[in-house]
Amino acid sequence: MERKKLGAQSIRFAHPPILLASANVVGKKEGEGPLASTFDLIGQDDKFGQNSWEKAESEMQKIALNTALTKAALSTSHLDYLLAGDLLNQCISSSFAARGQDIPFLGLYGACSTMGESLLMAAMLLDGGFGQYAAAVTSSHFCSAERQYRTPLQYGGQRTPTAQWTATAAGAVILGTEGEGPRVTGCTVGKIVDKGITDAANMGAAMAPAAYETLRTHFQDTGRSPSYYDLIVTGDLGKLGSEIVREFFHKDGVDLHHHHDCGLLLFDLEGQDVHCGGSGCGCAAAVLTGFLLDGIRRGKWKKILFCPTGALLSPTSTMQGESIPAICHAVSIEG
């Protein structure tokens, strides 16, 4: 049997799955940002024809998945697996979106890292010969997340300078074993890192150490330097978390000059008043399925390291004074 494991936490795929198609759906605020031209659908009321924020988020997932399938000239019957996740308790946005679609379903929770988790697990299944087609879908909604994690929107609480804005967005990727498109060539599965941050409004600082550890491990396991990639993209560290990661590498003598963050790409920080940037499962998903994959397909970049991060807290753990465990998964995508 061919060994695919590299070092401590990384994998090199023997038969790299192909990203056949991708699609995304975003809310009105996201559609007013700098990446507007890379979105398939921009909602105008963030309800997407539904009567609750939670139902709207499920509808976003359905639209993103069906749009991606149409681009790939496939139907739901072709999918061997649907891997999906979101921010809500029991992943209800994903399971309700999958309801009635008759697709083998794996629900995932990695907070804002879920797009990376679903993508690498889908790639593992296909590279392992367990199917021909798989979909990775992820979403978040500003209003549903605020209702669950913080306070009712009507409360009008003041946001701290380190706070980030949960994206109203969903992204879907269709992977296949044959066809044309960018390939998922490898990944590094992250470990839980907890440096004792307890401020739920400062997730960038909580997640930055996890991003640093996963990136450092990826370079060690693969023997690659950061310069191997045209672009290294984390998500969603925001302004503060990104500065922390670059400072960590600077102390190691490593220059991450080609590092960007999905939380900074999605919004105009000053013009849209999102404080430290975007966050939420849908943030990295929308940036990947539009801006990043479009760039690879056009030849702007040949190799990207996509590294979404997640703060694995809950309202209960926050109220009990628990610190915030974090994780980061790295996915290597090559044109």
C-alpha positions as a Markdown table, in Angstrom:
| # | Residue | x | y | z |
|---|---|---|---|---|
| 1 | Met | 0.0 | 0.0 | 0.0 |
| 2 | Glu | 1.3 | 3.4 | -0.9 |
| 3 | Arg | 2.1 | 5.6 | 2.1 |
| 4 | Lys | 0.5 | 9.0 | 1.8 |
| 5 | Lys | 1.3 | 10.3 | 5.3 |
| 6 | Leu | 4.0 | 13.0 | 5.4 |
| 7 | Gly | 5.6 | 13.7 | 8.8 |
| 8 | Ala | 3.5 | 14.3 | 11.8 |
| 9 | Gln | 0.2 | 15.6 | 10.4 |
| 10 | Ser | 0.3 | 16.0 | 6.6 |
| 11 | Ile | -0.9 | 14.0 | 3.6 |
| 12 | Arg | 0.2 | 13.9 | 0.0 |
| 13 | Phe | -2.6 | 12.6 | -2.3 |
| 14 | Ala | -1.6 | 9.9 | -4.7 |
| 15 | His | -4.4 | 10.7 | -7.0 |
| 16 | Pro | -5.2 | 14.4 | -6.3 |
| 17 | Pro | -8.9 | 15.1 | -6.6 |
| 18 | Ile | -10.0 | 17.8 | -9.0 |
| 19 | Leu | -12.1 | 20.9 | -8.1 |
| 20 | Leu | -14.5 | 20.6 | -10.9 |
| 21 | Ala | -16.7 | 23.6 | -10.0 |
| 22 | Ser | -17.4 | 26.0 | -7.2 |
| 23 | Ala | -20.2 | 28.5 | -6.3 |
| 24 | Asn | -21.1 | 30.9 | -3.6 |
| 25 | Val | -24.0 | 32.9 | -2.3 |
| 26 | Val | -23.6 | 36.0 | -0.1 |
| 27 | Gly | -25.6 | 38.7 | 1.7 |
| 28 | Lys | -26.1 | 42.3 | 0.8 |
| 29 | Lys | -23.2 | 43.6 | 2.9 |
| 30 | Glu | -20.8 | 41.1 | 1.4 |
| 31 | Gly | -22.0 | 42.1 | -2.0 |
| 32 | Glu | -21.0 | 45.7 | -1.3 |
| 33 | Gly | -17.4 | 44.6 | -0.6 |
| 34 | Pro | -14.3 | 44.4 | -2.8 |
| 35 | Leu | -15.0 | 40.8 | -4.0 |
| 36 | Ala | -18.5 | 41.5 | -5.3 |
| 37 | Ser | -17.6 | 40.4 | -8.9 |
| 38 | Thr | -16.6 | 36.9 | -7.7 |
| 39 | Phe | -20.0 | 36.0 | -6.2 |
| 40 | Asp | -22.6 | 33.9 | -8.0 |
| 41 | Leu | -25.6 | 35.4 | -6.1 |
| 42 | Ile | -25.9 | 38.4 | -3.9 |
| 43 | Gly | -29.0 | 38.5 | -1.7 |
| 44 | Gln | -30.8 | 41.8 | -1.3 |
| 45 | Asp | -32.6 | 41.2 | 2.1 |
| 46 | Asp | -30.5 | 38.4 | 3.7 |
| 47 | Lys | -33.7 | 36.3 | 4.1 |
| 48 | Phe | -33.4 | 34.6 | 0.7 |
| 49 | Gly | -37.2 | 34.1 | 0.6 |
| 50 | Gln | -37.4 | 32.5 | 4.0 |
| 51 | Asn | -39.1 | 33.5 | 7.3 |
| 52 | Ser | -36.2 | 33.1 | 9.6 |
| 53 | Trp | -32.4 | 33.7 | 9.6 |
| 54 | Glu | -31.7 | 30.0 | 10.2 |
| 55 | Lys | -33.9 | 28.9 | 7.3 |
| 56 | Ala | -32.2 | 31.5 | 5.1 |
| 57 | Glu | -28.8 | 30.0 | 5.9 |
| 58 | Ser | -30.1 | 26.5 | 4.8 |
| 59 | Glu | -31.4 | 28.0 | 1.6 |
| 60 | Met | -28.0 | 29.6 | 0.9 |
| 61 | Gln | -26.4 | 26.2 | 1.1 |
| 62 | Lys | -28.9 | 24.7 | -1.2 |
| 63 | Ile | -28.4 | 27.5 | -3.8 |
| 64 | Ala | -24.6 | 27.2 | -3.6 |
| 65 | Leu | -24.6 | 23.5 | -4.0 |
| 66 | Asn | -27.1 | 23.4 | -6.9 |
| 67 | Thr | -25.2 | 26.2 | -8.6 |
| 68 | Ala | -21.9 | 24.4 | -8.3 |
| 69 | Leu | -23.5 | 21.1 | -9.6 |
| 70 | Thr | -24.9 | 23.0 | -12.6 |
| 71 | Lys | -21.5 | 24.4 | -13.4 |
| 72 | Ala | -20.0 | 20.9 | -13.2 |
| 73 | Ala | -22.9 | 19.5 | -15.4 |
| 74 | Leu | -23.8 | 17.1 | -12.6 |
| 75 | Ser | -26.9 | 16.4 | -10.5 |
| 76 | Thr | -27.3 | 15.4 | -6.8 |
| 77 | Ser | -27.6 | 11.8 | -7.9 |
| 78 | His | -24.0 | 11.8 | -9.0 |
| 79 | Leu | -22.7 | 12.7 | -5.5 |
| 80 | Asp | -21.2 | 9.9 | -3.4 |
| 81 | Tyr | -20.9 | 12.2 | -0.4 |
| 82 | Leu | -22.0 | 15.6 | 0.8 |
| 83 | Leu | -19.8 | 17.0 | 3.6 |
| 84 | Ala | -21.2 | 20.2 | 5.1 |
| 85 | Gly | -21.0 | 22.3 | 8.2 |
| 86 | Asp | -22.0 | 25.6 | 9.8 |
| 87 | Leu | -21.9 | 27.6 | 13.1 |
| 88 | Leu | -25.2 | 26.7 | 14.5 |
| 89 | Asn | -26.0 | 24.2 | 17.3 |
| 90 | Gln | -26.1 | 20.7 | 15.9 |
| 91 | Cys | -25.2 | 22.0 | 12.4 |
| 92 | Ile | -28.9 | 22.5 | 11.7 |
| 93 | Ser | -28.2 | 24.8 | 8.6 |
| 94 | Ser | -26.4 | 21.9 | 6.9 |
| 95 | Ser | -28.6 | 19.0 | 8.0 |
| 96 | Phe | -31.8 | 20.9 | 7.1 |
| 97 | Ala | -30.3 | 21.9 | 3.7 |
| 98 | Ala | -29.4 | 18.2 | 3.0 |
| 99 | Arg | -32.9 | 17.1 | 4.0 |
| 100 | Gly | -34.7 | 15.7 | 1.0 |
| 101 | Gln | -31.7 | 15.8 | -1.3 |
| 102 | Asp | -31.0 | 12.0 | -1.0 |
| 103 | Ile | -27.2 | 12.4 | -0.8 |
| 104 | Pro | -25.0 | 10.4 | 1.7 |
| 105 | Phe | -24.3 | 13.1 | 4.3 |
| 106 | Leu | -21.5 | 13.8 | 6.7 |
| 107 | Gly | -22.1 | 16.8 | 9.0 |
| 108 | Leu | -19.0 | 18.6 | 10.2 |
| 109 | Tyr | -18.1 | 21.2 | 12.8 |
| 110 | Gly | -14.9 | 23.1 | 12.7 |
| 111 | Ala | -16.2 | 26.6 | 13.3 |
| 112 | Cys | -14.7 | 29.0 | 10.8 |
| 113 | Ser | -12.2 | 26.2 | 9.7 |
| 114 | Thr | -15.1 | 24.0 | 8.4 |
| 115 | Met | -14.4 | 24.8 | 4.7 |
| 116 | Gly | -10.9 | 23.4 | 5.1 |
| 117 | Glu | -12.1 | 20.4 | 7.1 |
| 118 | Ser | -14.8 | 19.5 | 4.6 |
| 119 | Leu | -12.5 | 20.0 | 1.6 |
| 120 | Leu | -9.6 | 17.8 | 3.0 |
| 121 | Met | -12.0 | 15.1 | 4.1 |
| 122 | Ala | -13.8 | 15.0 | 0.7 |
| 123 | Ala | -10.4 | 14.8 | -1.0 |
| 124 | Met | -9.3 | 11.9 | 1.3 |
| 125 | Leu | -12.5 | 10.0 | 0.4 |
| 126 | Leu | -11.9 | 10.4 | -3.3 |
| 127 | Asp | -8.2 | 9.8 | -3.2 |
| 128 | Gly | -8.9 | 6.6 | -1.2 |
| 129 | Gly | -11.1 | 5.3 | -3.9 |
| 130 | Phe | -14.3 | 5.5 | -1.9 |
| 131 | Gly | -16.2 | 7.4 | -4.5 |
| 132 | Gln | -16.1 | 9.5 | -7.7 |
| 133 | Tyr | -17.8 | 12.8 | -6.7 |
| 134 | Ala | -18.1 | 14.7 | -3.5 |
| 135 | Ala | -19.3 | 18.1 | -2.4 |
| 136 | Ala | -17.9 | 20.3 | 0.3 |
| 137 | Val | -20.4 | 23.0 | 1.5 |
| 138 | Thr | -20.1 | 25.5 | 4.3 |
| 139 | Ser | -22.1 | 28.5 | 5.5 |
| 140 | Ser | -22.7 | 31.2 | 8.1 |
| 141 | His | -25.2 | 34.0 | 8.6 |
| 142 | Phe | -24.6 | 37.2 | 10.5 |
| 143 | Cys | -28.0 | 37.2 | 12.1 |
| 144 | Ser | -28.3 | 33.6 | 13.0 |
| 145 | Ala | -24.8 | 33.6 | 14.6 |
| 146 | Glu | -25.4 | 36.8 | 16.5 |
| 147 | Arg | -28.6 | 35.3 | 17.9 |
| 148 | Gln | -26.8 | 32.2 | 19.1 |
| 149 | Tyr | -23.4 | 33.5 | 20.2 |
| 150 | Arg | -24.0 | 37.0 | 21.5 |
| 151 | Thr | -27.0 | 39.1 | 22.0 |
| 152 | Pro | -30.2 | 39.8 | 20.0 |
| 153 | Leu | -29.6 | 42.2 | 17.2 |
| 154 | Gln | -32.2 | 44.6 | 18.6 |
| 155 | Tyr | -30.0 | 45.0 | 21.7 |
| 156 | Gly | -27.6 | 47.2 | 19.8 |
| 157 | Gly | -24.5 | 46.3 | 21.9 |
| 158 | Gln | -21.2 | 48.1 | 21.3 |
| 159 | Arg | -18.6 | 46.1 | 19.5 |
| 160 | Thr | -15.0 | 46.1 | 20.8 |
| 161 | Pro | -12.2 | 47.1 | 18.4 |
| 162 | Thr | -11.0 | 43.4 | 18.2 |
| 163 | Ala | -14.4 | 42.1 | 17.2 |
| 164 | Gln | -15.1 | 40.6 | 13.7 |
| 165 | Trp | -18.2 | 40.5 | 11.5 |
| 166 | Thr | -19.7 | 37.1 | 10.8 |
| 167 | Ala | -20.2 | 36.8 | 7.1 |
| 168 | Thr | -23.6 | 36.0 | 5.6 |
| 169 | Ala | -22.3 | 33.6 | 3.0 |
| 170 | Ala | -22.2 | 30.0 | 1.7 |
| 171 | Gly | -19.7 | 28.3 | -0.6 |
| 172 | Ala | -19.8 | 24.9 | -2.3 |
| 173 | Val | -17.1 | 22.9 | -4.1 |
| 174 | Ile | -17.6 | 19.8 | -6.3 |
| 175 | Leu | -14.7 | 17.4 | -6.3 |
| 176 | Gly | -14.2 | 14.6 | -8.8 |
| 177 | Thr | -11.6 | 11.9 | -9.6 |
| 178 | Glu | -11.6 | 12.8 | -13.3 |
| 179 | Gly | -12.0 | 16.1 | -15.2 |
| 180 | Glu | -10.4 | 19.5 | -15.6 |
| 181 | Gly | -9.6 | 22.0 | -12.9 |
| 182 | Pro | -7.3 | 22.8 | -10.0 |
| 183 | Arg | -6.3 | 19.8 | -7.8 |
| 184 | Val | -6.2 | 19.3 | -4.1 |
| 185 | Thr | -2.6 | 17.9 | -3.9 |
| 186 | Gly | -2.3 | 17.6 | -0.1 |
| 187 | Cys | -3.3 | 18.8 | 3.3 |
| 188 | Thr | -2.2 | 19.2 | 6.9 |
| 189 | Val | -4.7 | 18.3 | 9.6 |
| 190 | Gly | -4.6 | 20.7 | 12.5 |
| 191 | Lys | -4.4 | 20.1 | 16.2 |
| 192 | Ile | -6.2 | 21.9 | 19.0 |
| 193 | Val | -4.2 | 24.9 | 20.2 |
| 194 | Asp | -5.3 | 26.9 | 23.3 |
| 195 | Lys | -3.2 | 29.7 | 24.6 |
| 196 | Gly | -5.7 | 30.8 | 27.2 |
| 197 | Ile | -7.6 | 33.6 | 25.5 |
| 198 | Thr | -11.0 | 34.0 | 27.1 |
| 199 | Asp | -12.4 | 37.0 | 25.2 |
| 200 | Ala | -15.0 | 35.8 | 22.7 |
| 201 | Ala | -14.7 | 39.2 | 20.9 |
| 202 | Asn | -11.0 | 38.6 | 20.2 |
| 203 | Met | -11.0 | 35.4 | 18.2 |
| 204 | Gly | -8.2 | 36.6 | 16.0 |
| 205 | Ala | -5.8 | 36.4 | 18.9 |
| 206 | Ala | -7.2 | 33.0 | 20.0 |
| 207 | Met | -6.8 | 31.4 | 16.5 |
| 208 | Ala | -3.5 | 32.9 | 15.5 |
| 209 | Pro | -1.4 | 30.4 | 17.4 |
| 210 | Ala | -3.3 | 27.5 | 15.8 |
| 211 | Ala | -2.6 | 29.0 | 12.3 |
| 212 | Tyr | 1.1 | 29.4 | 13.2 |
| 213 | Glu | 1.4 | 25.8 | 14.4 |
| 214 | Thr | -0.3 | 24.3 | 11.4 |
| 215 | Leu | 1.7 | 26.3 | 8.9 |
| 216 | Arg | 4.9 | 25.5 | 10.7 |
| 217 | Thr | 4.1 | 21.8 | 10.7 |
| 218 | His | 3.1 | 21.9 | 7.1 |
| 219 | Phe | 6.4 | 23.3 | 6.1 |
| 220 | Gln | 8.3 | 20.8 | 8.3 |
| 221 | Asp | 6.3 | 17.8 | 7.1 |
| 222 | Thr | 6.5 | 18.6 | 3.4 |
| 223 | Gly | 10.0 | 20.0 | 3.3 |
| 224 | Arg | 8.6 | 23.1 | 1.5 |
| 225 | Ser | 9.4 | 26.7 | 2.3 |
| 226 | Pro | 6.6 | 29.4 | 2.2 |
| 227 | Ser | 8.0 | 30.5 | -1.2 |
| 228 | Tyr | 6.7 | 27.2 | -2.7 |
| 229 | Tyr | 3.3 | 28.8 | -2.8 |
| 230 | Asp | 2.2 | 31.8 | -4.7 |
| 231 | Leu | -0.3 | 32.7 | -2.0 |
| 232 | Ile | -0.8 | 31.6 | 1.6 |
| 233 | Val | -4.3 | 32.4 | 2.8 |
| 234 | Thr | -5.6 | 32.0 | 6.3 |
| 235 | Gly | -9.1 | 32.6 | 7.5 |
| 236 | Asp | -10.5 | 34.2 | 9.5 |
| 237 | Leu | -7.8 | 35.8 | 11.6 |
| 238 | Gly | -8.7 | 39.3 | 10.7 |
| 239 | Lys | -6.4 | 42.2 | 11.1 |
| 240 | Leu | -5.1 | 41.5 | 14.6 |
| 241 | Gly | -4.7 | 37.7 | 14.2 |
| 242 | Ser | -2.9 | 38.1 | 10.8 |
| 243 | Glu | -0.4 | 40.5 | 12.4 |
| 244 | Ile | 0.2 | 38.0 | 15.2 |
| 245 | Val | 0.9 | 35.2 | 12.8 |
| 246 | Arg | 3.3 | 37.3 | 10.7 |
| 247 | Glu | 5.1 | 38.3 | 13.9 |
| 248 | Phe | 5.5 | 34.7 | 15.0 |
| 249 | Phe | 7.1 | 33.8 | 11.7 |
| 250 | His | 9.2 | 37.0 | 11.7 |
| 251 | Lys | 10.8 | 35.8 | 15.0 |
| 252 | Asp | 11.6 | 32.5 | 13.2 |
| 253 | Gly | 13.3 | 34.5 | 10.4 |
| 254 | Val | 10.6 | 33.7 | 7.9 |
| 255 | Asp | 8.9 | 36.4 | 5.8 |
| 256 | Leu | 5.3 | 35.7 | 5.0 |
| 257 | His | 5.0 | 38.6 | 2.5 |
| 258 | His | 2.5 | 36.7 | 0.3 |
| 259 | His | 0.2 | 35.9 | 3.2 |
| 260 | His | -3.4 | 37.1 | 3.1 |
| 261 | Asp | -6.5 | 36.5 | 5.2 |
| 262 | Cys | -10.0 | 35.8 | 4.1 |
| 263 | Gly | -11.4 | 38.0 | 6.9 |
| 264 | Leu | -9.5 | 41.0 | 5.4 |
| 265 | Leu | -10.3 | 40.2 | 1.7 |
| 266 | Leu | -14.0 | 39.8 | 2.1 |
| 267 | Phe | -14.8 | 43.3 | 3.4 |
| 268 | Asp | -13.5 | 46.9 | 3.2 |
| 269 | Leu | -12.4 | 47.3 | 6.8 |
| 270 | Glu | -12.8 | 51.1 | 6.9 |
| 271 | Gly | -15.6 | 51.6 | 4.5 |
| 272 | Gln | -17.8 | 48.9 | 5.8 |
| 273 | Asp | -17.1 | 49.3 | 9.6 |
| 274 | Val | -16.3 | 45.6 | 10.3 |
| 275 | His | -13.6 | 46.4 | 12.9 |
| 276 | Cys | -11.0 | 43.6 | 12.6 |
| 277 | Gly | -12.5 | 42.0 | 9.5 |
| 278 | Gly | -14.8 | 39.1 | 8.6 |
| 279 | Ser | -15.3 | 35.8 | 10.2 |
| 280 | Gly | -17.7 | 32.8 | 10.2 |
| 281 | Cys | -17.7 | 29.6 | 8.2 |
| 282 | Gly | -19.0 | 31.3 | 5.1 |
| 283 | Cys | -16.2 | 33.9 | 5.0 |
| 284 | Ala | -13.4 | 31.5 | 4.0 |
| 285 | Ala | -15.9 | 29.5 | 1.9 |
| 286 | Ala | -17.0 | 32.5 | -0.2 |
| 287 | Val | -13.4 | 33.8 | -0.7 |
| 288 | Leu | -12.2 | 30.3 | -1.8 |
| 289 | Thr | -15.1 | 29.5 | -4.1 |
| 290 | Gly | -14.9 | 32.8 | -5.9 |
| 291 | Phe | -11.7 | 34.9 | -5.6 |
| 292 | Leu | -9.2 | 32.2 | -5.0 |
| 293 | Leu | -10.3 | 29.5 | -7.3 |
| 294 | Asp | -11.1 | 32.0 | -10.1 |
| 295 | Gly | -7.5 | 33.3 | -9.7 |
| 296 | Ile | -6.1 | 29.8 | -10.1 |
| 297 | Arg | -8.3 | 29.1 | -13.1 |
| 298 | Arg | -7.1 | 32.3 | -14.8 |
| 299 | Gly | -3.5 | 31.5 | -14.1 |
| 300 | Lys | -3.0 | 34.4 | -11.6 |
| 301 | Trp | -1.7 | 31.8 | -9.1 |
| 302 | Lys | -0.5 | 28.3 | -9.6 |
| 303 | Lys | -0.2 | 27.1 | -6.0 |
| 304 | Ile | -2.2 | 28.2 | -3.0 |
| 305 | Leu | -2.1 | 27.1 | 0.6 |
| 306 | Phe | -5.6 | 27.5 | 2.0 |
| 307 | Cys | -5.6 | 27.6 | 5.8 |
| 308 | Pro | -9.0 | 28.4 | 7.4 |
| 309 | Thr | -9.0 | 28.7 | 11.2 |
| 310 | Gly | -11.7 | 28.0 | 13.7 |
| 311 | Ala | -12.4 | 29.1 | 17.3 |
| 312 | Leu | -14.1 | 26.1 | 18.9 |
| 313 | Leu | -16.1 | 27.9 | 21.6 |
| 314 | Ser | -19.8 | 27.8 | 22.5 |
| 315 | Pro | -22.1 | 30.3 | 24.3 |
| 316 | Thr | -22.0 | 27.9 | 27.3 |
| 317 | Ser | -18.2 | 27.6 | 27.5 |
| 318 | Thr | -17.9 | 31.4 | 27.2 |
| 319 | Met | -20.4 | 32.0 | 30.1 |
| 320 | Gln | -18.4 | 29.5 | 32.2 |
| 321 | Gly | -15.2 | 31.4 | 31.7 |
| 322 | Glu | -13.5 | 28.8 | 29.6 |
| 323 | Ser | -10.7 | 29.7 | 27.3 |
| 324 | Ile | -11.0 | 29.3 | 23.5 |
| 325 | Pro | -9.6 | 26.2 | 21.8 |
| 326 | Ala | -8.6 | 26.9 | 18.2 |
| 327 | Ile | -7.7 | 24.9 | 15.1 |
| 328 | Cys | -6.4 | 25.4 | 11.6 |
| 329 | His | -6.3 | 23.1 | 8.6 |
| 330 | Ala | -4.1 | 23.6 | 5.6 |
| 331 | Val | -5.1 | 22.5 | 2.1 |
| 332 | Ser | -2.7 | 22.6 | -0.8 |
| 333 | Ile | -4.4 | 23.6 | -4.1 |
| 334 | Glu | -2.5 | 23.6 | -7.4 |
| 335 | Gly | -3.5 | 24.6 | -10.9 |
